[in-house]
């Protein structure tokens, strides 16, 4: 437990830290990568380049300071961080490195205002949070080891086949190289792909599992990412997987992780609504296929938004779901090709708006899962709130500060991931 004095100091400095949070995190990453370059391998440099990582960490710091006297409110944020850390192999010895550079960054940015008393209080608060995360990560690592077919670290998998899903998305079907059992997973989780190739010197990447659990393989559906300009590192692994990896190739995978999951015990018999934008369909398809396989009594509503038929991924999977009399599907294109609507490749032309949702969604309380590009998620979130959906029924996955999705309903802790 934190001392009363530490809580008082942290709450007092929270406004000043919030005002300088991104400056602190920018300083932090520059300092840490320079002085302890070995940790750079854990961080997605595309997120570093875009500033998303810095914003995410700034949000996490502000959330922690704001809730310093009510740490229970940070439970979901801690779980997200712990799952992400376990996907990358973060160990207890990494925490002192982060703490050292974070305190130094606060001193650099805040100058004389960061007194010894303040730094000591922040150090105490950081150590408590580190202990909470380390304890949870220890549990996750143990669960991974103890699950039949489970493992820690990386395990070699063979690319059994590749399937072109659209002009920009390709699915890879993966089986263990040792022909052993593979761990099941909760629908919505992801695996970590590590590429050991001099042509692809970059950090591991997380990819959602896009097929149902317990089908004898892992499937990831990878969108080819294009860097916005020459200096941005985006798309290194996705392009490598598209262009260089053929059936029979070997990849190293981390075990399934992630907290954005379908939990039947919590959902009960309520309808389930899945709202997918672009490549955000991947974790939602795993959820839908699991429900279909297990003949769930829950009524399923699955809306998929895409630009047009050329980039519409996993269309055949969605069509197979539509055969279930308890499933209702809707495909909407916002930039359709000339014959997309006439040939039945989409059900509607336009965008996801409040009028559409009001007409299409179930009238009774439902559980909502959504994933997609930032603008899609912001829009869906605000529309569902306008329709009176309770916060507890909204589930989504997003990299970055949660406020970027939930504004103006920003009463939740912000979360960060590496």
N, C-alpha and C positions, 0 to 999 in steps of 0.2 A: 504493500500500500504506500501511496505517496504521503509525505508529511503535509500537514495543513499549510505550512509556510510555502512549500513548493507549489501547491495548488493555487494559493493566493497570488504568487509571483507569476505563474504561467498565465492565469486568467487576466492579470493586469497588463502583461505584455502582448496578449493576443492581437489587439488592433494594430500595433506597430509591426508585428510579425506578418500579419495578413497583408499590410500595405507594401511590404518588401518581400513577400514570399517567393515570387518568381525570380527576383534578383538573387535571393539566397540560394535557390535551387540551381540556378545557372552557375553560380560561383561554386557550389558544392560539386556538381558533376565535373566541371573543368579541373578542379583541385584533385578530386579523387582519381580521375582517369590519368592525370599526370603523375601523381605520387604513388598510386597503387594500380598500375595498368592491367594487372592480372584480372581485375574484376570487370574490366570493360567487356569481356567476352559474354557476360550475362545480360548485357543491355542491347536492345534493338536500336541500332544507330539511325535507322530511318525515323524512329520516334524522337531520338535526340536531335536530329537535324530539323525536324518539323517544329520542335518546341513542345510537342505533346507530352513527352516524358517529364519535362520541367514543370509544366502546368499540373500534371497528375500528382507529382510529388508535393507541389505547393498546396494543392487541395487537401492532400492527406495530412500535411502538417497542420493546416488551419483547422481541419476537422478534429484532429487529436487535441489540439490546444483548446478548442471550443468546448469539447466534451471531457475535459480533463477531470471533472468531478462527477462524471457519469459514464464510465468506460463501457458499461453494458451497451450503450447506444452504438458503439463502434464494432459490435460483434460481426455484422455482415462485412464490414471493411477489412477486419482482421482475417476473416475466412478467405476473402478474395486474394489478399496479399499472400497468405500462407499457401494457398493452392498454387498461385503463380510461382512462388519461390520453390516449392517442391517440384514443379514441372521443370525447373532449370537447375536443380541441384544446389540451391543455396544452403550453406551450412552455418552452424553457430559461430564459427570463426570469422565469418564475413561481417557480422554485426558490429564488432568494435571498429572495423575500418569505416563503415558508414557513419557511426557515431562520431568518430574523430573528425571527419571532414565536415559533417553537418555542423558541429559546434564551431569549427574554425570558420565556416562560411557565414554563420550568424554573426560572429565577431567581426569579420571583414566588412559585411554589409552595414551592420548597425553601429559599428564604431564604438565610441565611448559610452553609448547608451547600453551596450551589452556589458554590464558590470560583472564582476566575479560572482556576485550573488545570483544574478540572472543566469549566467552560464552554468553554475552549479545546479540550479533548479531545472534547467532544460536537460542537463546531463542525467539527473535523477529520473525525469519523466521519460527520456529516451530509453533508459535502461529497463524501466518497467515495461514499456511497449515491446522492447526487444525480447524480454523474457516471455511475455505473452505469446509472441509470434513463434519463438523458438520452441516453446512447449507444444503449441498446436502443430507445428511442422514435424516435430518428433512423432506425434500421433499419426500424421498422414503418412510419413515414411514407413512406419510400422505397419499400417494398414496395407500399403502397397506391397510390402514384402510378404505379408501373411495371406493375401488374396491368392487363390489358386491361379497359377499362371502369371502371377505378379512379379514385379522386380523393382529395384531402385537403380537410378542412374540410366544408362543407355543400353539397349539391346538391339541386336541386328535383325532387321526384317528384310524380306525379299519383296520386290515389286512383282506381284503375281500377274497383274494386268493393268493397263491404262485405258480409260474410256473417255472419249471426247464428249463432254456434256453440252458445250456451246462454243462459240468462237473464242471465248476467253476463259473457260473453266474446263479443267480436266480432272477426272477422278483417278486416284491411285488406290488399288486394292493391295493390301499388305499382309503378308504371312510371316511368322517367325522363321528365321534362317535355321534354327535348331529343331524345327518341326514340333516344338513343344506346345503346351497349352498356352493360351493367351488370356490375360485378365479380362473379365467383363468390365463394364463401365456403366455409369449412370447417363441416361440420354441427355445430351447437351454438353457433355465434357469434351475435352480436347486432348490431343497428344502433342508431344514436342518432337520436331524433326531436326536432327543435327546432320549436317553434311560435312564429311571429311574429304575435301577436295581442294587443292591449291587454287583451282579456278573460282572457288566460291568461299572466300575467307570472310565469313560473317558469323554472327551469333545465331543460336538455334531459334526456330520459329514455332509458334503454337498454331495448330490447325484443328478446327472442330472435327469431330468424328461425325460423318454424314450418313452413316447407316445405323441400323438398330444393333444393340448389343447381342451377344450370343449367336452370331452367324458365322463364326469360324475365321473371320478376318477383320481387319480394321480398314475403313475406307475414309480417305480425306478427299475433298473436292476443292481444288486449288485454283484460285483466280490469278491469271497472269497480271501482275501489277506493273504499271508503267510509271517511271519516275517523272515528276512534274518538270524537272529540268536536269541538265547533265550532272550537276553536283550532288543531287539528292541520291541517297543509297537505296531508295525503295525498289523492291521487286527483285532483289538479287537471288533469293532462294526460289521464289515462285517461278521466275524465268528459267532458272536452272532445272527445276523439276519438270517444267514443260518441255524444255529443249534438249536436255542432256541425259535425263533419266529414262531408261527404256525397261520394258519387262525383263526381269532377271537381275536388275541392278539391286544393290544393297543400300539400305538407309539405316541410320541409327535412330531409334525412337525412345523417348521417355515414356513412362507409364501414364495412363489416363489421369487427368486432373481437372479441376474446375468446380465452381460452386453454382453456375447457371444450369440447373438441372431440373428435370421433371421428377417430382417426389409424389407418388400416388397417395401416400399416407396423409400428406398435408392437403392434397387437392380434394380428396373424397370423391363424391359423385358429381361434382360441378362440371359444367361444360368447360372445355379447354379451347382457347383461341390462340392460334399461332399466326403472327403477322411478320412476314419476311420481306426484306428489301434487298435486292441484289444477292451477293454472296452470303448475306446474313441468313439465307435459307438453310445453311448446312447444319447447325445444331438443332434447328427446329425440325428438319426432316428426320433426324435421328429420333426425336421425341415422337413424331407422328408415326413412324414405322414401328416403333416399340409398342405404341398404343394399338396399332392395327394388328400386330402379331399376337398380342396378348388378349385380343378381343375385348378391349376395355369397354365398360358400359358408359364411359364418359362420351358425350357428344363432342365431336371435333369440328372446329371451324378453322380452315387453313387458307389464309390470303397470301398470295405471292405477287409482289410488285417487281417488274423488270422494265428495262427500256424497250425491248422488242424480242422477237423470236430468235434473233441471232445470238443474243447474250443471255437468254433464259435458260438457267441451269436446273438440272434435276426435274425436267418437265415430265419424263416418263414415270418417275417415282410419284409425282403428284397425281398423275392420271390413275395410277393403280390405287391410290388412296381413295379417289373419288368413287371407286366401285363399292366401298363400304357404305351401307345405308345409314350409318351413324355419323358419316363424315360429310361436310359441306365445304367445297373448295371454290376459290375465286382467283382468277389470274387477271391482272390489270397491267397494261402497257402504257407508258406515258409518251413514247416516241415510236409508235408501231410502224412496221413496214407496210407497204401498200395493201397486201392481202392478209395481214395477220388476223384481223377481226373476221373477215369473210371466210377464212379457212378454219376458223375455230381455234386458232393458236392462243387466243386470249378471249376472255369473257367480256372485257370492258376496256375502253380507252380513256385515259385520264390519270388522275392521281388519287391517292388515298386521302379522303377528306372526311369531315365530320358527318356530312349528310350520308355518305356511303356507309360509314360505320354504324350510324344510327339505324339504317335500314337493314343492314346485313347481319349485325351481331345478335347473339341470343338476348332475349329480354330479361332472363334471370341472371343472377350473379354468376360470373365466370372467372376463370383464372387466365390471365393474359401473359403470353410470352412473346417478346418481339426482339428482332435483331436486324441490323442493316446499317447503311451509311448514316453519318451523324445527322444530316438534315431530316432523313426519313424518321429516325428515332425521336428527334425533337418534336416533329409534327405529330407522330403517333402518340407520344406521351401527353402532349398538351391536349390533343383531341379526346383521349380517354379520360383525362382528368375533367375536361369540360362535360363529358357524358356522365360524370359522377362515379367513376370507378375508384374504389378505395385503393390507397397506396399499397396496402398489403397484398392486393391481387395483381400488382404490376411486377413483372420479372423481366429483366433484360440484361444483355451483356454489352459492355462498351469499354473501350480503352480511353482513359482520361478522367478529368474531374466529373463527378456525377452531376454537378450543377450545370454543365454544358448541355445535359439532356433535360434536367428537371426544372430549369428556370421557367416561369417565376415561382415554381413550387420548391424552392431550394431549402427545404428544411431537413434534408437528409445529410448524413456524413458524406463527404467526398472520399473517393477511394483512388488508389494509384496501383499500378502494376508495372513490373520491370519489363 
